Amino acid sequence: MHECRSKPSSIRGYRRMTEHEIAFNSRFLVLAGSETVTTTLAAAVYFLAAYPRVHNKLAEEVRAQFPREEDVTMRSVNGLKYMMAVLDEAMRKMPPVPGSMSRVVGTKGGDVICGWHIPEGTVLDIWPWASNHLERNFTNAYEFIPERWLDAGDEWDGIRFNKERRRASQPFSMRMVLARLIWNFDLSLGDEESINFPDCKSYAVWIKRHLQIRLTPVMRL
């Protein structure tokens, strides 16, 4: 944004942004860069603690891949296929942006969406939580099953994540934090109230409920 404002000629075809436009867009940049990451990490940690089978499988992958904690780097975490599937499934179960993201039908003459002809210029809203929990979209939709993403082909890339590539939807910060957390600790729910964590209300963001996680240090010889 600074580059666009101070050197508008360096971005061909773009005009200088006004102070109002910068302030308006900054809200969304801050929200997208912070709240979405914390929501996904909180969801991933909860589901790992609530599903011991998934937790143990991820722990085996991470600890076998990295003999030392310093081996966990931005480059090396890309090889953790199961961890990426865990993050994909966490985003499916608890979409970082819970509300609808409106889109306009731009196809001339309209388009056919979900079997219905939608006129050109129509504004459409698709609610990610609802579509992600439909059985016709995902088998056992209410269960946390990261394996569903392991053999997903290119046609699945971004289908539930607003047309962004699956890997691009996972910032390096999330992968690094989760990998180091699992390398160092075993996770479990800290109290009975925490089991209800996913039953959150949402507005522009999730209003997160109480979540207490017990961290047990991994014993190494």
trRosetta pair geometry for C-beta under 8 A, 3 or more apart (Angstrom, degrees):
i j d omega theta_ij theta_ji phi_ij phi_ji
1 4 5.6 -52 -146 36 33 112
1 5 6.3 26 156 -15 66 108
1 17 6.8 -51 -160 40 85 159
1 22 5.9 116 177 -130 130 96
1 25 7.2 174 -105 92 134 128
1 26 7.6 -8 -59 -79 177 86
1 29 7.9 -90 -33 -44 136 165
2 5 6.0 -62 -148 40 29 105
2 6 5.9 6 165 -2 69 116
3 6 6.5 -64 -131 47 23 95
3 7 5.8 -41 -171 48 63 101
3 10 6.5 -80 172 75 99 135
3 11 7.2 103 126 -36 101 116
4 7 7.7 -70 -108 64 10 61
4 8 6.2 42 -180 -102 54 68
4 11 5.7 -18 -112 13 78 149
4 14 6.2 -65 -147 130 102 142
4 16 7.5 147 146 -133 73 44
4 17 5.6 52 118 -10 114 115
5 8 7.1 1 -136 -60 14 89
5 16 6.0 72 -140 -158 53 82
5 17 5.1 -67 -85 48 89 97
5 22 6.7 7 -70 -76 138 133
7 10 4.2 31 131 -3 113 120
7 11 7.7 112 107 -4 79 83
8 11 6.4 -69 -163 45 46 93
8 14 6.0 -134 -163 101 86 86
8 15 6.1 3 -167 -174 143 26
8 16 4.4 -90 -55 -72 146 70
8 17 8.0 174 -93 -5 111 65
9 12 7.9 23 -178 -88 48 52
11 14 4.3 -12 109 34 111 130
17 21 4.6 -126 -168 86 93 126
17 22 5.3 108 131 -56 126 87
18 21 4.6 97 53 5 79 101
18 22 7.1 -142 94 -4 43 85
19 22 5.7 -54 -149 36 33 112
19 23 6.3 30 155 -17 66 107
20 23 5.9 -57 -147 39 29 109
20 24 6.1 30 155 -21 65 110
21 24 5.7 -54 -143 37 30 112
21 25 6.2 18 163 -9 65 110
22 25 6.3 -63 -144 43 25 101
22 26 6.1 35 156 -34 63 108
23 26 5.7 -49 -146 23 28 118
23 27 7.6 38 157 -27 56 93
24 27 6.6 -52 -176 14 32 110
25 28 5.8 -58 -162 38 50 107
25 29 6.3 48 145 -21 77 106
26 29 5.5 -56 -145 38 38 112
26 30 6.1 36 159 -19 71 105
27 30 6.2 -59 -152 37 25 107
27 31 6.3 21 154 -15 63 111
28 31 5.6 -54 -143 40 33 111
28 32 5.9 29 159 -18 68 110
29 32 6.0 -56 -139 40 26 107
29 33 6.0 12 164 -9 62 117
30 33 6.2 -68 -142 45 23 102
30 34 6.1 -12 171 8 63 120
31 34 6.7 -81 -139 47 19 89
31 35 5.2 -23 -163 22 65 123
31 36 7.4 77 145 -23 65 92
31 204 7.6 -60 -149 146 148 119
31 205 7.2 -140 -158 -66 109 121
32 35 7.6 -30 -74 48 13 87
32 36 5.6 3 -156 -1 45 133
33 36 7.4 17 -48 37 7 104
33 37 7.1 -2 170 -13 38 119
34 37 6.2 -70 -156 34 21 106
34 38 6.5 8 160 -9 63 111
35 38 6.0 -60 -145 41 31 106
35 39 6.1 34 158 -23 67 109
35 96 7.5 131 115 -177 76 92
35 205 5.1 -70 174 -123 144 141
36 39 5.8 -54 -146 35 29 113
36 40 6.5 25 158 -16 63 107
36 96 3.6 52 -147 176 86 134
36 97 6.6 -21 -101 -47 110 79
37 40 6.1 -59 -149 38 28 106
37 41 6.3 23 157 -14 65 110
37 96 7.7 34 -42 -131 27 134
37 171 5.9 -39 -101 40 114 136
37 173 6.1 6 -152 87 142 123
37 174 5.8 -144 -149 -66 88 100
38 41 5.8 -56 -143 41 31 109
38 42 6.1 33 158 -21 66 108
39 42 5.9 -57 -147 37 26 110
39 43 6.3 24 156 -17 63 108
39 94 6.5 -147 164 133 97 111
39 96 4.9 140 76 -127 129 68
39 205 7.1 -143 -66 -166 135 97
39 206 5.5 121 -125 26 120 127
39 208 7.6 -155 -113 -71 76 117
40 43 5.7 -55 -146 38 30 110
40 44 6.2 30 156 -20 66 107
40 87 6.5 41 170 -157 119 88
40 90 5.6 102 -163 116 73 120
40 91 5.6 -5 -119 -78 110 85
40 94 7.4 172 -104 89 47 101
40 96 5.4 -27 -49 -79 98 106
40 170 7.9 -161 153 -120 157 73
40 174 5.9 -17 99 -124 125 141
41 44 5.7 -53 -143 37 31 111
41 45 6.2 29 158 -17 65 107
41 174 5.8 -147 -70 -131 95 87
41 177 6.1 -13 -123 97 135 139
41 178 6.7 -150 -128 -64 87 97
42 45 6.0 -56 -146 38 28 109
42 46 6.3 30 154 -20 63 107
42 94 8.0 -86 87 110 89 156
42 197 7.7 -145 156 174 102 132
42 208 6.4 -31 146 -128 164 142
42 211 6.4 124 -167 56 104 167
43 46 5.7 -55 -148 36 30 112
43 47 6.3 19 160 -12 66 108
43 90 4.2 137 109 -172 109 100
43 91 7.5 135 81 -68 147 36
43 93 6.3 168 -178 83 127 104
43 94 3.8 -159 -107 50 143 138
43 198 7.4 72 -127 -99 89 90
44 47 6.2 -60 -144 41 27 103
44 48 6.2 28 157 -19 64 109
44 86 5.9 83 -145 142 106 101
44 87 5.8 -17 -91 -100 137 61
44 90 4.0 -47 -74 -80 74 161
44 174 7.8 112 4 -173 153 108
44 178 6.0 -37 121 -108 147 133
45 48 5.8 -56 -146 37 28 111
45 49 6.3 25 157 -16 64 109
45 178 7.7 -143 -67 -115 80 90
45 181 7.4 -56 -101 139 107 159
45 187 6.3 -140 -163 -150 78 155
45 211 7.8 99 96 158 112 136
45 213 5.9 -49 157 -83 117 157
46 49 5.9 -65 -153 39 28 107
46 50 6.0 14 157 -11 67 115
46 189 8.0 46 -148 -93 65 94
46 194 7.4 -156 -130 168 96 99
46 197 4.9 -130 -131 84 145 150
46 198 6.9 163 126 -53 150 85
46 211 6.0 -75 -87 -141 109 132
46 213 7.7 -116 -88 -77 52 113
47 50 5.6 -59 -136 45 33 107
47 51 5.7 -1 170 10 70 114
47 54 6.9 -23 139 82 91 153
47 86 7.6 177 91 -166 121 91
47 89 7.3 -145 125 113 164 107
47 90 5.9 -156 22 -98 138 88
47 93 6.7 107 -73 59 143 159
47 144 4.6 179 -160 -139 124 160
48 51 6.6 -70 -128 55 21 85
48 54 6.0 -119 -118 104 58 105
48 55 4.5 104 -178 -91 80 89
48 58 6.6 -62 -125 40 117 147
48 86 7.0 34 -74 -164 103 135
48 182 7.6 -104 -168 -91 158 111
48 187 5.3 55 112 72 109 141
49 55 6.8 79 -80 -77 26 139
49 187 4.4 -93 -83 140 86 103
49 188 5.3 131 -153 -141 91 17
49 189 4.8 125 145 -54 119 64
49 194 7.7 -34 109 133 141 134
49 213 5.5 -129 -73 -127 154 97
49 214 7.8 126 -140 38 125 72
50 144 7.4 98 85 19 110 150
50 189 6.2 55 -80 -50 69 119
50 195 6.8 118 -113 -126 116 71
51 54 4.1 34 111 19 118 115
51 55 6.4 155 91 -18 64 86
51 144 5.2 -130 -37 78 152 126
52 55 5.3 -56 -142 39 36 116
52 56 6.0 34 162 -21 71 105
52 188 7.8 13 -89 -104 95 90
53 56 6.1 -57 -149 35 25 107
53 57 6.5 23 155 -17 62 109
54 57 5.8 -58 -149 37 31 110
54 58 6.3 26 156 -14 66 108
54 86 6.7 130 175 -111 116 107
54 144 6.5 -60 -33 119 160 110
54 146 6.1 114 -138 4 117 117
55 58 6.1 -62 -150 40 27 106
55 59 6.1 27 155 -20 66 110
55 182 8.0 -165 -159 -127 73 109
55 186 7.3 81 158 -157 126 75
55 187 6.0 -138 -135 58 133 96
56 59 5.6 -52 -142 37 31 113
56 60 6.4 36 156 -23 63 103
57 60 5.8 -51 -151 31 29 112
57 61 6.7 29 151 -18 62 104
57 82 6.1 -127 135 -178 102 152
58 61 5.6 -54 -152 35 36 112
58 62 6.2 27 156 -14 70 108
58 82 5.6 -157 -101 120 68 116
58 83 5.8 99 -145 -86 105 74
58 86 5.7 21 -90 -51 136 151
58 182 5.8 -84 128 -143 106 157
59 62 6.0 -57 -142 40 30 106
59 63 5.8 13 167 -6 67 116
59 182 5.5 -144 -98 -179 67 105
59 186 6.9 11 -102 -105 152 77
60 63 6.5 -63 -135 45 21 99
60 64 5.9 18 166 -16 61 116
61 64 6.2 -66 -146 39 20 105
61 65 6.2 15 160 -19 61 115
61 80 6.0 110 139 -145 122 86
61 81 7.7 -123 -154 51 145 69
61 82 4.7 -174 -40 43 165 127
61 83 6.5 -156 98 -34 137 90
62 65 5.9 -65 -149 36 25 110
62 66 6.4 -27 172 24 64 109
62 72 8.0 15 -164 -97 98 119
62 80 6.5 23 -89 -123 73 131
62 83 6.7 79 -69 -62 100 128
62 179 5.6 177 -131 -149 120 73
62 182 4.7 106 32 104 166 119
62 183 5.4 -121 147 -72 120 74
63 66 6.8 -74 -130 57 26 77
63 182 7.7 -117 -41 134 86 90
63 183 6.3 147 -85 -127 71 63
63 218 7.3 -163 -101 -163 135 161
65 71 7.8 -171 128 121 75 125
65 76 7.4 150 153 165 116 108
65 79 6.5 166 -146 99 137 115
65 80 6.4 -111 3 -85 171 88
66 69 7.0 70 146 -104 127 25
66 71 4.2 176 -144 84 91 118
66 72 5.3 10 -121 -59 162 80
66 76 7.1 101 -85 138 107 141
66 179 7.6 91 -6 170 150 112
66 183 6.0 -38 79 -114 131 130
67 71 6.3 78 47 -8 65 152
68 71 4.9 111 66 -14 77 102
69 72 5.9 -40 -173 12 52 112
69 180 6.5 64 -158 -134 101 88
69 183 5.6 139 -109 127 81 143
69 184 6.9 34 -102 -66 127 96
71 76 6.2 -96 157 115 73 176
72 76 6.3 -133 -136 79 31 124
72 77 6.4 49 -164 -66 78 97
72 176 6.7 124 148 -143 106 69
72 179 5.0 170 -148 121 127 122
72 180 5.4 168 103 -75 160 80
72 183 6.2 -114 -49 -31 143 156
73 76 4.6 83 48 12 84 103
73 77 7.0 -149 80 -15 39 85
74 77 6.6 -51 -147 24 23 109
74 172 4.9 11 -138 -163 100 137
74 175 7.9 99 -135 82 55 119
74 176 6.5 -30 -88 -71 65 119
75 78 6.3 -50 -177 9 40 114
76 79 6.1 -46 -175 20 54 111
77 80 5.4 -37 -167 10 59 118
77 83 7.2 -77 -170 85 90 147
77 172 7.3 127 62 -150 135 77
77 175 4.3 129 142 147 143 119
77 176 6.1 -118 -36 -77 159 56
77 179 5.1 -123 -115 -33 114 157
78 167 7.8 35 -135 -148 95 127
78 175 7.7 32 -69 173 49 163
80 83 3.8 7 138 26 121 121
80 84 6.3 140 98 -21 76 84
80 175 7.2 156 53 -161 127 106
80 179 6.3 -161 -28 -98 166 117
81 84 5.9 -57 -153 35 31 110
81 85 6.6 31 150 -18 65 105
81 150 6.5 73 151 -129 112 89
82 85 5.4 -52 -151 36 38 114
82 86 6.4 46 148 -25 67 99
82 146 6.5 80 -167 125 73 139
82 150 7.2 -6 -98 -91 64 115
83 86 5.4 -46 -150 30 37 116
83 87 6.6 34 152 -15 65 101
83 175 6.7 99 128 -140 127 83
83 178 6.3 152 -165 111 117 125
83 179 6.3 18 -143 -81 166 86
83 182 7.7 -148 -106 24 118 154
84 87 5.8 -51 -150 37 35 110
84 88 6.4 41 149 -21 65 103
84 149 7.6 -132 115 122 80 133
84 166 7.5 86 167 139 111 111
84 167 7.0 -20 -150 -104 135 75
84 170 6.4 -146 -136 17 82 170
84 175 7.4 -2 -84 -107 77 113
85 88 5.4 -49 -146 35 35 115
85 89 6.3 32 155 -17 66 106
85 146 3.9 102 128 174 101 100
85 147 6.8 53 163 -81 149 22
85 148 7.8 152 -166 56 110 55
85 149 4.1 172 -133 72 87 115
85 150 5.3 -16 -87 -63 149 75
86 89 5.9 -58 -148 39 29 108
86 90 6.3 32 151 -22 64 106
86 146 4.6 -29 -80 -101 53 146
86 178 7.6 -180 94 169 128 150
87 90 5.5 -49 -144 34 34 114
87 91 6.5 32 155 -16 64 103
87 170 5.0 73 125 -114 148 128
87 174 6.2 102 -128 137 138 130
87 175 7.2 -60 -43 -83 156 74
87 178 7.1 -154 -71 4 108 167
88 91 5.9 -60 -154 38 29 108
88 92 6.5 31 149 -21 65 105
88 146 7.1 112 60 -140 93 80
88 149 4.4 108 84 -104 148 166
88 166 5.9 -1 -101 -161 119 116
88 169 7.9 84 -105 82 73 124
88 170 7.6 -64 -62 -57 68 124
89 92 5.4 -48 -147 33 37 115
89 93 6.3 29 157 -14 68 106
89 144 5.9 103 151 -161 127 74
89 145 6.6 -164 -128 70 141 37
89 146 4.4 -110 -9 -92 143 65
89 148 7.0 113 -92 45 108 104
89 149 6.3 -132 -50 -12 87 127
90 93 6.0 -58 -144 42 29 105
90 94 6.3 -33 174 41 66 97
90 144 8.0 30 -81 -141 57 113
91 94 7.1 -79 -126 70 22 59
91 95 6.1 50 178 -115 66 49
91 96 6.2 -27 -132 -22 92 91
91 160 7.4 140 117 111 100 114
91 161 6.5 21 138 -93 140 111
91 169 6.7 66 -134 140 175 127
92 95 7.3 6 -138 -70 17 76
92 132 4.8 177 -172 -160 74 127
92 138 7.2 108 177 -76 139 162
92 160 5.6 28 -107 126 86 160
93 132 7.1 -153 -80 138 25 132
93 144 6.1 -15 -61 -99 153 88
93 198 6.9 -59 154 -129 108 135
94 98 7.9 -40 -174 -85 61 100
94 129 7.8 11 -126 -106 35 101
94 198 6.2 -126 -77 -130 116 92
94 200 7.9 58 -137 30 115 125
94 206 7.0 13 -176 -76 106 155
95 98 5.6 138 76 -95 98 49
95 128 3.9 80 -77 110 169 136
95 129 5.7 -125 13 -63 115 70
95 132 6.5 171 -49 -10 110 151
95 160 7.7 -128 -98 159 110 99
97 101 6.5 47 121 -52 141 114
97 128 7.0 91 83 13 76 144
97 162 8.0 20 49 -33 132 141
97 205 7.9 -63 -121 -104 52 61
98 128 7.0 -129 -143 57 34 106
98 129 5.8 13 -151 -34 83 121
98 202 3.7 -53 91 -180 159 159
98 205 7.2 109 15 -153 106 24
98 206 5.8 113 -29 -66 135 80
99 127 7.4 -59 -162 -125 33 83
99 202 6.8 -164 -51 137 78 115
99 203 7.4 -7 -56 152 125 30
99 204 6.3 -48 -2 -124 140 38
100 125 3.8 21 179 -166 152 102
100 126 6.3 140 -137 58 94 31
100 127 5.1 -58 -75 -82 90 66
100 128 7.9 169 -100 -10 47 74
101 125 7.8 147 57 -137 26 68
101 126 7.6 -29 51 56 72 79
101 162 6.1 9 62 -108 155 127
102 123 5.3 -3 -170 -175 118 103
102 124 6.8 148 -154 74 63 43
102 125 5.4 -35 -96 -85 73 79
103 123 7.4 154 79 -154 32 57
103 124 5.3 -24 65 61 84 95
103 126 7.8 -5 17 6 113 102
104 121 6.5 -20 -172 -147 105 33
104 122 7.1 157 -152 79 60 36
104 123 5.6 -32 -95 -97 72 64
104 124 7.5 163 -96 14 21 79
105 110 6.1 19 145 -137 142 57
105 111 5.5 -155 -154 22 113 107
105 113 7.6 -120 -99 -23 118 134
105 118 5.1 -175 -72 117 157 113
105 119 6.9 137 76 96 145 38
105 120 5.6 -134 110 -127 103 36
105 121 6.4 -37 66 21 88 21
105 122 4.7 25 15 49 121 84
105 124 6.5 81 -45 -19 89 114
106 120 7.2 37 -159 -149 16 87
107 110 6.2 6 87 132 100 12
107 111 4.2 90 42 -57 144 107
107 120 6.3 -125 81 -100 56 92
108 120 6.1 11 -138 -97 27 147
109 120 5.9 72 28 -37 10 122
110 117 5.8 59 132 176 137 86
110 118 5.5 -177 -164 90 101 48
110 119 4.5 -68 -90 -127 123 27
110 120 4.7 -106 -63 -36 57 67
110 122 7.5 43 -123 3 94 115
111 117 7.6 176 95 -148 24 56
111 118 5.7 -15 64 57 71 95
111 120 7.8 93 -12 -81 77 65
112 115 6.9 -3 177 -131 100 12
112 116 6.8 162 -154 77 63 29
112 117 5.5 -35 -95 -92 73 59
112 118 7.4 150 -109 11 20 79
113 116 6.0 -31 69 62 67 82
113 118 5.1 -3 22 -4 113 130
113 124 7.0 -33 105 -111 169 157
118 122 4.9 -117 173 53 98 148
118 124 6.8 4 -163 -70 158 121
119 122 5.2 109 67 -37 74 113
126 131 6.0 12 175 -32 101 144
127 130 4.3 52 91 19 110 114
127 131 6.5 154 80 -11 58 90
128 131 6.0 -64 -140 45 30 103
128 132 5.7 27 164 -20 69 115
128 160 6.6 100 -151 -176 99 82
129 132 5.9 -63 -144 40 25 110
129 133 6.4 4 163 -4 62 115
129 202 7.8 158 -28 22 148 155
130 133 6.3 -75 -149 44 25 97
130 134 7.0 40 153 -43 63 98
131 134 5.9 -37 -152 3 37 118
131 137 6.0 84 171 -39 71 167
131 160 7.1 -175 106 -124 109 89
132 137 6.9 -106 -123 102 24 142
132 138 6.8 16 -174 -1 53 139
132 141 7.0 151 142 -166 53 110
132 160 5.6 80 -94 -149 100 131
133 138 7.5 -54 -116 50 22 120
133 141 4.6 129 -154 142 45 126
133 142 6.2 51 -148 -77 101 71
134 137 4.5 74 74 10 98 106
134 138 7.1 106 72 25 56 78
134 141 6.2 151 63 -85 20 167
135 138 7.0 -88 -130 72 29 54
135 139 6.9 46 -160 -114 73 37
135 140 7.9 58 -123 -38 86 18
135 141 5.4 -122 -83 -9 51 119
137 141 6.8 65 70 -99 87 128
137 160 8.0 108 167 -83 132 112
138 141 4.2 108 82 -100 103 84
138 148 6.8 42 -149 -175 100 163
139 148 7.4 180 52 -110 91 127
140 143 4.2 -18 154 26 108 122
140 145 6.2 66 93 -13 123 142
145 148 5.1 76 107 -21 102 105
146 149 6.1 -56 -176 30 59 107
146 150 7.3 70 135 -40 77 95
147 150 5.4 -37 -155 5 52 120
147 151 8.0 14 169 4 72 93
148 152 7.0 46 141 -55 62 110
149 152 5.0 -40 -149 -2 48 128
149 156 7.5 -167 -131 130 70 146
149 166 7.6 157 -162 -156 122 152
152 156 3.8 -68 179 54 116 155
152 157 7.7 148 130 -55 112 56
152 166 7.9 108 92 -53 134 160
153 156 6.0 112 61 5 52 96
154 157 5.3 -27 -161 -6 52 120
155 159 7.5 30 144 -55 62 125
156 159 5.4 -73 -156 1 48 122
156 166 7.6 22 115 -53 86 132
157 165 5.5 -18 178 -135 116 60
157 166 5.1 -108 -138 -15 71 96
158 161 4.9 -92 -139 64 56 93
158 162 7.0 -75 -173 70 94 38
158 163 5.0 57 149 -152 129 17
158 164 4.9 177 -123 64 118 35
158 165 5.7 -53 -51 -85 118 20
158 166 6.1 -129 -50 -51 61 63
158 169 7.1 157 -102 -36 78 129
161 164 5.2 -78 122 53 104 92
161 166 6.7 127 26 -102 148 57
161 169 4.6 -32 176 -96 152 158
164 168 5.2 -117 168 87 102 114
164 169 5.0 123 101 -68 120 95
165 168 4.1 79 64 10 96 109
165 169 6.8 -162 89 -16 48 84
166 169 5.7 -58 -154 28 31 113
166 170 7.3 14 154 -9 62 105
167 170 6.1 -67 -160 38 38 103
170 174 5.5 -110 -170 69 78 131
170 175 6.0 77 148 -49 114 102
171 174 5.2 102 65 0 78 97
171 175 7.6 -152 100 0 46 87
172 175 5.6 -60 -152 41 41 109
172 176 5.9 39 154 -21 75 109
173 176 5.9 -57 -144 39 28 110
173 177 6.1 26 160 -18 65 110
174 177 6.1 -58 -145 38 26 107
174 178 6.1 16 163 -11 64 112
175 178 6.2 -61 -143 42 25 104
175 179 6.0 23 161 -18 64 113
176 179 6.0 -60 -143 38 24 108
176 180 6.2 15 163 -11 63 111
177 180 6.3 -64 -148 41 24 103
177 181 6.1 26 156 -23 63 112
178 181 5.6 -55 -144 35 30 114
178 182 6.3 21 161 -12 66 108
179 182 6.2 -60 -147 41 27 103
179 183 6.2 32 153 -26 63 109
180 183 5.4 -50 -142 32 33 117
180 184 6.3 17 162 -8 64 111
181 184 6.4 -74 -154 43 24 99
181 185 6.0 -46 177 41 65 107
181 187 7.6 32 148 -58 109 121
182 185 7.1 -84 -117 61 22 65
182 187 7.6 -57 -101 -14 71 113
183 218 7.4 -102 152 18 40 149
184 217 6.7 -47 166 -133 77 69
184 218 6.1 -160 -179 14 26 106
185 215 4.2 -33 -157 -162 148 93
185 216 6.1 126 -162 59 80 42
185 217 6.1 -50 -102 -96 73 37
185 218 6.4 -137 -90 -25 19 86
186 215 7.5 139 67 -159 47 46
186 216 4.4 -23 58 63 99 104
186 218 6.4 119 -29 -77 84 79
187 213 5.7 -27 -154 -172 97 115
187 214 7.3 134 -160 73 45 59
187 215 6.6 -17 -100 -101 64 61
187 216 7.9 -156 -66 22 21 82
188 213 7.3 139 71 -162 34 67
188 214 4.7 -22 68 59 88 109
188 216 7.1 29 9 -9 108 114
189 192 7.9 82 134 -90 127 24
189 194 4.7 -179 -159 85 103 128
189 195 6.2 33 -154 -67 162 72
189 212 7.2 75 -176 83 62 73
189 213 6.8 -61 -117 -111 35 55
189 214 7.0 25 97 8 17 96
190 194 5.9 91 47 -20 75 151
190 212 3.3 -91 64 126 130 99
190 213 5.5 -94 -27 -50 107 3
190 214 4.5 142 -92 -44 77 81
191 194 5.4 112 62 -8 69 102
191 212 5.0 36 14 60 99 135
192 195 6.1 -34 -174 2 49 114
193 196 6.4 -57 -178 29 52 107
193 210 5.3 -3 129 91 121 133
193 212 7.4 60 69 14 97 111
194 197 5.6 3 -174 -42 61 109
194 210 6.4 -101 -89 118 63 85
194 211 5.2 87 -138 -137 97 49
194 212 5.0 -118 -65 40 131 71
194 213 7.3 154 -157 -64 157 55
196 199 4.9 -46 -178 30 83 119
196 209 6.2 -75 109 126 88 159
196 210 7.9 41 70 58 96 89
197 200 7.2 -7 167 -47 51 100
197 208 7.4 -2 -163 -167 87 83
197 209 5.2 -165 -129 71 48 106
197 210 7.2 -111 -93 82 80 48
197 211 4.6 53 -108 -89 131 103
199 209 6.7 23 71 -18 71 154
200 206 4.8 45 120 -169 147 100
200 207 5.7 176 -178 70 99 61
200 208 5.7 -35 -115 -110 142 35
200 209 5.3 -143 -90 -17 84 94
201 206 7.7 140 86 -158 41 56
201 207 4.7 -4 72 45 89 121
202 205 6.9 -117 -150 123 82 23
202 206 5.0 -38 -101 -100 94 55
202 207 6.6 -163 -90 6 36 77
203 207 6.8 55 1 -37 94 105
208 211 6.9 -55 168 -6 111 118
